[in-house]
Amino acid sequence: MAQMTLIQAVTNALDLELARDKNVLVFGEDVGHNGGVFRVTEGLQKKYGVNRVFDTPLAESGIGGLATGLAIQGFRPVAEIQFFGFVFETMDQIAGQASRMRYRTNGRYHCPIVYRAPYGGGIKAPELHSDNLEGLFAQSPGMKVVIPSNPYDAKGLLISAIRDDDPVLFLEHMKLHRSFRQEVPDEAYTVPLGVANVVREGKDVTVVAYGAMVQTALKAADEWAKSAGIQAEVIDLRTISPLDTETIVKSVKKTHRAVVVQEAQKSAGIAAEVVAQINENALYHLEAPVIRIAPPDTVFAFPMIEDEWIPDVNTVKHGLETVMSL
């Protein structure tokens, strides 16, 4: 077992799946010789050849179309969108074609594609590089949307995504890429899609988050426990579509209070769906309204004001204080 960053865990998963299945292909802008802008695919082209790990033109629509065509012919493409904000160029290929293929063909064809993309704030990237657009795809029928918060889950979830017969959007928060290491098994293993994880046990309030906000929520919960003696249970969604409502509801029925955190803009996001599920399935167990923590409904903030826009530990602690006072 090795200590890996999230990037190393993703590279390891790609390496193992390329070795296991000759139908797995990896392609995107600069993923071949250069190993990608974050060096996630470094060394893979040299190991597996230019026919299985290769560069594409700077055209996201072409990447998405190529992935769909290869998938319906029996390949398992892993297509990289260099930054998630560029996904607008291939929305039709992903949400209008691949995600609908099984339904459209009555099960004759399916699209086992993984779309990998870095996203998320905290690194002061230029416009469109950090945008949180996961909600657009969580609402696309036929798509699975996966967002790991740590290296162990990243490897297991990516292997599960590559082996899945449906298209999966796999998002890697850039702030988590190299921010910490974790013990990760050397061999292949899977983490099931659609299953949330209780990463911190608690009895007083449930905190639901995903991606980098899981680490923020954990820090806030630890600090709040020391200062106020309140024990927060933190749930890492891991997969935002399909959503693991059962784990969320079970926790809320135990704690009777909830705070939901996301980095994406507030309206019509994953947090709103989690709140709706809690209200529909655990309303009579609540002792206070559910608190939703998210940035305002604006374009993702430019670097100079990014820190004020993204929820931080103090924001989450304020939410915990609010819900406990109601």
Secondary structure, DSSP 8 states (H G I E B T S, - for coil): -EEE-HHHHHHHHHHHHHHH-TTEEEEETT-STT--TTSTTTTHHHHH-TTTEEE--S-HHHHHHHHHHHHTTT-EEEEE-SSGGGGGGGHIIIIIIGGGHHHHTTTS-----EEEEEE-SSS---TTTS---HHHHHTSTT-EEE--SSHHHHHHHHHHHHH-SS-EEEEEEGGGSSS--EEE-SS-----TT--EEEE--SSEEEEE-THHHHHHHHHHHHHHHHH---EEEEE-SEEETT-HHHHHHHHHHHS-EEEE-SS-STTSHHHHHHHHHHHHHGGG-SS--EEE---SSS---GGGHHHHS--HHHHHHHHHHHHH-
